[in-house]
Amino acid sequence: MQELINKLTTEVGLTAEQAAKTVATMVDHIKSKLPPALAGNIDALISGGKMEQKEESLKEKAEDLAEATKEKLEDLTEATKEKLEDFAEQAKDKISDAADKAEEIAKDAYGKLKGMFGGDKDKK
């Protein structure tokens, strides 16, 4: 920043105080027009330093979040599919067991009714 102040004093004829105020006003104005992520780099740029490279832009962060969400949803979908398959298999087994029991009860009832009404006499 001092380099810019020196230039204003020598080339424009401002006093050091006027040049410092001018530079400060310009820097504040420029920073107010930029997103906060970039505004912090203006002081470094004016001072002759290098601008920091930000870790990630908002877009990159959104893309990363979307990808992580997609992966979680895929995992959740797969886990749900497996649980539903297990549930369907258990339901099938229970229905099969119930059908077998119902068949046994029906055969037993048929046999008892047949015995009550003399169904065994036809076989002799």
C-alpha positions in Angstrom: 0.0 0.0 0.0 2.9 2.3 0.7 4.0 2.0 -2.9 0.7 3.4 -4.1 0.8 6.2 -1.5 4.3 7.1 -2.7 3.1 7.2 -6.3 0.2 9.5 -5.5 2.5 11.9 -3.7 5.1 12.0 -6.4 2.9 11.9 -9.5 -0.2 13.6 -8.4 1.3 16.0 -5.8 -0.8 14.8 -2.9 0.6 15.0 0.6 1.4 11.7 2.3 -1.7 12.1 4.5 -4.0 12.9 1.5 -2.5 10.0 -0.4 -3.0 7.6 2.5 -6.7 8.7 2.9 -7.2 8.3 -0.8 -5.8 4.8 -0.9 -7.8 3.8 2.2 -11.0 5.2 0.6 -10.4 3.4 -2.7 -9.6 0.1 -0.9 -12.8 0.4 1.3 -14.9 1.1 -1.8 -13.4 -1.8 -3.8 -13.9 -4.2 -0.8 -17.5 -3.1 -0.4 -18.2 -4.1 -4.0 -16.8 -7.6 -3.7 -18.1 -10.8 -2.0 -16.6 -11.2 1.5 -14.6 -14.2 0.3 -12.7 -11.9 -2.1 -12.7 -8.7 -0.1 -10.2 -10.0 2.4 -7.6 -10.4 -0.3 -7.7 -6.8 -1.4 -5.4 -5.6 1.5 -2.9 -8.2 0.5 -3.1 -7.3 -3.1 -2.7 -3.5 -2.4 0.2 -4.3 -0.1 2.1 -6.0 -2.9 1.4 -9.5 -1.5 -0.3 -12.3 -3.2 -4.0 -13.1 -3.0 -4.8 -16.2 -1.0 -6.4 -18.9 -3.0 -9.6 -19.9 -1.2 -10.1 -23.5 -0.4 -13.2 -24.0 -2.4 -15.7 -21.9 -4.1 -19.4 -22.0 -3.1 -20.1 -23.9 -6.3 -17.5 -26.6 -5.5 -18.9 -26.9 -1.9 -22.4 -27.3 -3.3 -21.2 -29.9 -5.8 -19.4 -31.8 -3.0 -22.5 -31.7 -0.8 -24.7 -32.9 -3.7 -22.3 -35.8 -4.3 -22.2 -36.8 -0.7 -26.0 -36.6 -0.5 -26.2 -38.8 -3.6 -23.9 -41.4 -2.1 -25.8 -41.4 1.1 -29.1 -41.8 -0.7 -27.7 -44.7 -2.8 -26.5 -46.4 0.4 -29.9 -45.8 2.0 -31.7 -47.1 -1.0 -29.5 -50.3 -1.1 -30.0 -50.9 2.7 -33.8 -50.3 2.3 -33.9 -52.8 -0.6 -32.1 -55.4 1.4 -34.4 -55.0 4.4 -37.5 -55.2 2.1 -36.1 -58.3 0.5 -35.5 -59.8 4.0 -39.0 -58.8 5.1 -40.6 -60.3 2.0 -38.7 -63.6 2.5 -39.8 -63.7 6.2 -43.4 -62.9 5.2 -43.3 -65.7 2.5 -42.0 -68.2 5.1 -44.7 -67.2 7.6 -47.5 -67.4 5.0 -46.1 -70.8 3.9 -46.1 -72.0 7.5 -49.7 -70.7 8.0 -50.8 -72.5 4.8 -49.2 -75.7 5.9 -51.0 -75.5 9.3 -54.3 -74.6 7.6 -53.9 -77.7 5.4 -53.1 -79.9 8.4 -56.2 -78.5 10.3 -58.4 -79.0 7.2 -57.2 -82.6 6.8 -57.7 -83.3 10.5 -61.2 -81.8 10.3 -62.0 -83.8 7.2 -60.9 -87.0 8.8 -62.9 -86.3 11.9 -66.0 -85.5 9.9 -65.5 -88.5 7.8 -65.2 -90.7 10.9 -68.3 -89.1 12.4 -70.5 -89.9 9.4 -69.2 -93.3 8.7 -66.8 -92.4 5.8 -64.5 -95.3 6.7 -67.3 -97.9 5.9 -67.0 -97.1 2.2 -63.4 -98.2 2.0 -64.2 -101.7 3.4 
